[in-house]
Amino acid sequence: MNIDESKLSSSELAAAWFRANPSFEKSSNLLAIHISTYYKAGTKKWRRDSPVKIVFGSNGEAGRISVTPKPNQNKIKVRFVPLNKEDRITSFIDTARFQSIDISLTKGQSKDLSTIELVTPIDHTSLTESLNMIDQIINNFDFRDFDKKNLEFSTMLKLNEEAITDAITATEIRRKCPEFNTMVLNEAQMEQRFQQWLQRQNIKCNAQDRDGLFRRDVTFTKGDIYTIAELKHTSSTRQDIEAAIGQLLRYQLYPLAQKPGDELLIVSGNIPEKEDIQWLKLIKERLDLPLSFLYESEGKNDFLSVED
């Protein structure tokens, strides 16, 4: 039986679209429910002319946030239209740290409103990073009817796999890790100190260096050796190594990586224990990787190898 879509409400049209595109329903709701936890102006609104676009605020006006599935790309787009000036938005995007999502400055359909556009694949890693980035954007900018009082040191670090594969609830989505904002700040500051340390040795380096899909923390060439450095500053050296290894393997071995390194360097913000050094040596031997390791000194004025 054919249905006259002109007689359906916007919510009914949205429900019909999601039934036809089930892979997007949980992921879209994941992001929408997370955003709604900060939204104080009532329920989310579905645009009638675009039934799968969820809008928080008045469409076409500054201060809104929207979520739109992009089925032809197998991705979801989140648009933020802050009340702040463009130079502040540009500065944020230039310093944002992310791996699996795309973030850019656009003008949107109105052509005169500066818009942060976040595009995320619908996989576990990307959605986790998107939730982190959503919190950072809401925390750093002003939107109409959004309350950011719960955002301080509350950005999510890990997303429960069940939140995507099973029923999604606001409680699951708002599982938070208090260390995340502090960790991001520590890594950004350490990255600056590491660049300055390299420069004192007359080594030119590139920060947040693009290689196709990926953005590497720091890259540099010393002699004939091209090095990709991944900087981590979590709560322990073990966690730093765990977090860095996966990303370095991606930069080195992923088929679309264009510039693999002669050396893969882990830079830790923590002083290693004996067990950390032993573990690092085992990883290097078993995986046969050109892996090196530095850690920042206690005085934060030097970077040392485990032999120092």
Beta strands, then each sheet from edge to edge (+ up, - down):
strand 1: 45-47
strand 2: 50-56
strand 3: 65-70
strand 4: 75-80
strand 5: 102-106
strand 6: 115-121
strand 7: 205-211
strand 8: 214-222
strand 9: 225-232
strand 10: 263-268
strand 11: 291-296
strand 12: 303-304
sheet 1: 1+ 2- 3+ 4- 6+ 5-
sheet 2: 7+ 8- 9+ 10+ 11+ 12-
end
